Amino acid sequence: MTRYILLRLVTMLPVLLLVSSVTFVIIDLLPGDPAMAWLGPDLAKDQQLYERMKTELGLDQPLWKQYLDWISRTARGDLGISIRNRQPVVQAILERMLPTVELSLIGMVIGLLIAIPIGIISAVRPNSLFDNLGTLFALGGVAMPPFWLGILLILTFGVWLRVLPPSGYVPPTQDLGANLRLMLLPALTLGTGLAAVMMRQVRSSLIEVLAIEYVTTARAKGLHERATLWRHALPNALIPVVTMIGLQVGRLFAGAVVVETIFSIPGLGRLAVDSIFFHDFPMVQGVVLVLAVGVLVSNLLTDLAYGYLDPRIRLSRG
């Protein structure tokens, strides 16, 4: 298993290089001048000062040379300095990481709490009224954009009913109750799309497992239907679901960019959006790199959990 983990960590490097290089090229194609953004419109009129700033930022070098310099600094743990607020990128990312991680985790929990019960009931009673309603919910959850659902939740619970705060963020260390109230609507927005996908996966996987011979044999021996479901069918049906959870982490991070902006949550997603508007290219590059690492690590943890649940995979990995 240790050898497998080391191999997976090594294979992450080419993926990170690909992600960072593509991001670097796209950022370079975006309109805006980092040197002018750093100096401001008045100081940028001084041509000498402007050229000196371009040299300090490395913008006078070819793009490939800028990328290699960035790779060299990143390997030493230096992601550069923010153009917008002159703050080290690493420090800014660490300050904004907690809200994004908290939002993603709560959204994941809400999605699973919705998806697993609905998926189980739909699989046990296929083609029933409940199953058809679950299918309708899944279609609606997949089709509805997060920004539209977020606006509807704000209008419903924050403006009309006034039972939950519409936006803002309070750290859990400062006031846990206020933090959970503020995070409920954005987490529900993020978790609904996940629940729609996961519910269909739970349903299809459980229906497939319920038709396997060992489940039929358990029923033939007189084992109670509930015991057959919980002891034999469900543990095996959830193995593909674990894999799907890992694949949905990237979706959670992508959704967090929109949700954090709508609900004014100071996380990595909002940091990336603000940095793009302010042409803060070092910050954008750093945020993308951190999110890519998060997705790769979550996929690795998912594979390890998959191997733990299925002994055949664990034994094949050594």
C-alpha positions in Angstrom: 0.0 0.0 0.0 2.9 2.4 0.8 4.3 1.7 -2.6 1.0 2.5 -4.3 0.6 5.8 -2.4 4.1 6.9 -3.4 3.4 6.0 -7.0 0.2 8.0 -6.9 2.0 11.0 -5.4 4.6 10.9 -8.2 1.9 10.7 -10.9 0.4 13.9 -9.5 3.3 16.0 -10.6 2.7 15.8 -14.4 -1.0 16.7 -13.7 0.0 19.7 -11.6 2.5 20.8 -14.3 -0.2 20.5 -17.0 -2.8 22.4 -14.9 -0.3 25.2 -13.9 1.0 25.6 -17.5 -2.5 25.8 -19.0 -3.5 28.3 -16.3 -0.4 30.3 -16.9 -1.1 30.6 -20.6 -4.7 31.5 -20.1 -3.8 34.2 -17.5 -1.3 35.7 -19.9 -4.1 35.9 -22.6 -6.5 37.8 -20.3 -6.7 41.5 -20.8 -4.9 43.7 -18.2 -1.4 44.7 -17.3 -0.1 43.5 -13.9 2.6 46.2 -13.8 0.0 48.9 -14.3 -2.3 47.3 -11.7 0.6 47.3 -9.3 1.6 50.9 -9.8 -1.9 52.3 -10.4 -3.0 54.5 -13.4 -1.1 57.6 -12.2 2.3 56.2 -11.5 2.1 54.0 -14.6 2.3 57.1 -16.7 6.0 57.4 -15.7 7.5 55.2 -18.4 10.8 54.6 -16.5 9.0 53.5 -13.4 6.6 51.4 -15.5 9.5 49.6 -17.2 11.3 49.1 -13.9 8.2 47.5 -12.4 7.8 45.2 -15.4 11.4 44.0 -14.9 10.8 43.4 -11.2 7.7 41.4 -11.9 9.6 39.5 -14.7 7.1 40.6 -17.3 9.9 41.6 -19.7 10.9 37.9 -20.0 9.4 35.4 -22.5 6.4 33.5 -21.3 8.3 30.2 -21.0 11.0 31.9 -18.9 8.3 33.5 -16.6 6.7 30.0 -16.1 10.1 28.3 -15.3 10.8 31.1 -12.8 7.4 30.5 -11.2 7.9 26.8 -11.0 11.3 27.4 -9.3 9.8 29.7 -6.7 6.8 27.4 -6.2 9.1 24.4 -5.5 10.6 26.5 -2.6 7.1 27.3 -1.3 7.0 30.9 -2.7 3.9 31.6 -4.7 4.7 35.3 -5.1 3.2 38.5 -3.9 -0.4 39.7 -4.5 -0.6 42.6 -6.9 -3.8 43.8 -5.3 -2.9 44.0 -1.6 0.9 43.3 -1.6 0.3 40.2 0.6 2.2 37.0 0.2 0.0 34.6 -1.9 0.6 31.7 0.5 -0.6 33.7 3.5 -3.7 34.9 1.7 -4.6 31.4 0.6 -4.2 30.0 4.1 -6.4 32.8 5.5 -9.2 32.0 2.9 -8.9 28.2 3.0 -11.1 27.5 6.1 -14.3 29.0 4.7 -14.0 27.0 1.4 -13.1 23.7 3.2 -16.0 24.2 5.7 -18.5 25.1 2.9 -17.4 22.0 0.9 -17.6 19.6 3.8 -21.1 20.9 5.0 -22.3 20.8 1.4 -21.0 17.2 1.0 -22.8 16.2 4.2 -26.0 17.8 3.2 -25.8 16.2 -0.2 -25.2 12.7 1.2 -28.0 13.1 3.8 -30.4 13.9 1.0 -29.1 11.4 -1.6 -28.6 8.2 0.4 -32.1 7.9 2.0 -33.9 8.9 -1.3 -31.7 6.6 -3.3 -32.3 3.6 -1.0 -36.1 4.1 -1.0 -36.2 4.6 -4.7 -34.2 1.4 -5.2 -36.3 -0.7 -2.9 -39.5 0.6 -4.5 -38.6 1.2 -8.2 -41.1 2.9 -10.4 -43.2 3.9 -7.4 -44.5 7.5 -6.9 -41.6 8.2 -4.5 -39.1 6.9 -7.1 -40.7 9.2 -9.8 -40.5 12.1 -7.5 -36.9 11.3 -6.7 -36.1 11.2 -10.4 -37.8 14.6 -10.9 -35.7 16.0 -8.0 -32.5 14.6 -9.6 -33.3 16.1 -13.0 -34.1 19.5 -11.4 -31.0 19.4 -9.2 -28.7 18.7 -12.1 -30.4 21.2 -14.4 -30.7 24.2 -12.0 -27.6 26.4 -11.9 -26.1 27.0 -8.5 -26.4 30.8 -8.8 -30.1 30.6 -9.5 -30.8 28.2 -6.7 -28.7 30.4 -4.3 -30.7 33.5 -5.3 -34.0 31.6 -4.7 -32.9 30.5 -1.3 -31.8 34.0 -0.4 -35.2 35.4 -1.5 -37.2 32.7 0.3 -35.4 32.2 3.6 -33.5 35.4 3.9 -35.8 38.1 2.5 -39.4 36.8 2.6 -39.4 34.4 5.6 -36.4 36.0 7.4 -35.5 32.8 9.2 -31.8 32.7 8.0 -29.3 35.4 7.3 -28.9 35.9 3.5 -25.2 36.4 3.3 -22.0 36.9 5.3 -19.5 34.8 7.2 -18.5 34.4 10.9 -15.6 32.1 11.7 -16.6 29.0 13.7 -14.0 29.8 16.4 -15.8 33.2 17.0 -19.4 32.1 17.1 -20.3 28.5 16.1 -24.0 29.1 16.1 -23.9 32.2 13.8 -21.4 30.4 11.6 -23.7 27.4 11.0 -26.7 29.7 10.4 -24.7 31.6 7.8 -23.3 28.5 6.1 -26.7 26.6 5.9 -28.0 28.3 2.7 -24.7 28.3 0.7 -24.1 24.7 1.8 -27.6 23.7 0.7 -27.0 25.4 -2.6 -23.8 23.5 -3.1 -25.1 20.2 -1.8 -28.3 20.1 -3.9 -26.5 19.5 -7.1 -24.3 16.8 -5.5 -27.4 15.1 -4.0 -29.1 14.9 -7.4 -26.1 13.1 -8.9 -25.4 10.9 -5.9 -29.1 9.9 -5.5 -29.2 8.4 -8.9 -25.9 6.6 -8.3 -27.1 5.1 -5.0 -30.4 4.0 -6.7 -28.8 2.3 -9.7 -26.0 0.7 -7.7 -28.4 -0.7 -5.1 -30.9 -2.0 -7.7 -28.0 -3.9 -9.3 -26.8 -5.4 -6.1 -30.3 -6.5 -5.0 -30.4 -8.6 -8.2 -27.2 -10.5 -7.4 -27.4 -14.1 -6.4 -26.1 -13.9 -2.9 -28.9 -11.4 -2.0 -31.4 -13.8 -3.6 -29.9 -16.6 -1.6 -30.1 -14.6 1.7 -33.8 -14.0 1.0 -34.4 -17.7 0.2 -32.9 -18.7 3.5 -35.5 -16.6 5.3 -33.4 -13.6 6.2 -35.5 -10.5 6.9 -35.7 -8.0 4.1 -34.3 -5.2 6.2 -31.4 -7.3 7.4 -30.7 -8.3 3.8 -30.7 -4.7 2.7 -28.5 -3.3 5.5 -26.1 -6.2 6.0 -25.5 -7.5 2.5 -26.8 -5.2 -0.2 -26.1 -1.6 1.0 -22.4 -2.0 2.0 -21.6 -3.4 -1.5 -23.8 -0.9 -3.3 -22.1 2.1 -1.6 -18.6 1.1 -2.9 -19.2 2.8 -6.3 -20.8 5.7 -4.4 -17.5 6.3 -2.6 -15.7 6.6 -5.9 -18.4 9.1 -7.1 -17.9 11.2 -4.0 -14.2 11.6 -4.8 -15.1 12.6 -8.4 -17.5 15.2 -7.1 -14.9 17.2 -5.1 -13.9 19.1 -8.2 -17.5 19.9 -8.7 -17.8 21.2 -5.1 -14.7 23.5 -5.6 -16.1 24.8 -8.9 -19.5 25.4 -7.3 -17.8 27.1 -4.4 -16.5 29.8 -6.7 -20.1 30.9 -7.6 -21.6 30.2 -4.2 -19.0 32.2 -2.2 -19.5 35.2 -4.5 -23.3 35.1 -4.1 -23.3 34.7 -0.3 -20.3 36.9 0.3 -18.1 34.2 1.8 -14.4 35.1 2.0 -13.1 31.8 0.7 -10.8 30.7 -2.1 -13.5 30.9 -4.8 -14.3 34.5 -4.1 -10.6 35.3 -3.8 -10.0 33.9 -7.3 -12.9 35.9 -8.7 -11.7 39.1 -7.1 -8.2 38.5 -8.2 -9.3 38.0 -11.8 -11.2 41.3 -11.8 -8.1 43.1 -10.3 -5.7 41.4 -12.7 -3.9 39.8 -9.7 -2.3 37.0 -11.7 0.0 35.6 -9.0 -3.0 35.1 -6.7 -5.1 33.4 -9.4 -2.2 31.1 -10.3 -1.8 30.2 -6.6 -5.5 29.5 -6.0 -5.8 27.3 -9.0 -2.7 25.3 -8.0 -4.1 24.8 -4.4 -7.5 23.7 -5.7 -5.9 21.3 -8.2 -3.8 19.8 -5.3 -7.0 19.5 -3.2 -8.8 17.6 -6.0 -5.9 15.2 -6.6 -5.5 14.5 -2.8 -9.2 13.8 -2.5 -9.1 11.4 -5.4 -6.2 9.6 -3.7 -8.1 9.3 -0.4 -11.1 8.0 -2.3 -9.0 5.3 -4.0 -7.7 4.3 -0.6 -11.2 4.2 0.9 -12.3 2.1 -2.1 -9.5 -0.4 -1.5 -10.4 -0.5 2.2 -14.0 -1.4 1.4 -13.2 -3.9 -1.3 -10.5 -6.4 -0.1 -9.8 -7.6 -3.7 -8.5 -4.1 -4.7 -6.5 -3.8 -1.5 -4.8 -7.1 -2.1 -4.1 -6.3 -5.8 -2.3 -3.2 -4.7 -0.1 -5.0 -2.2 
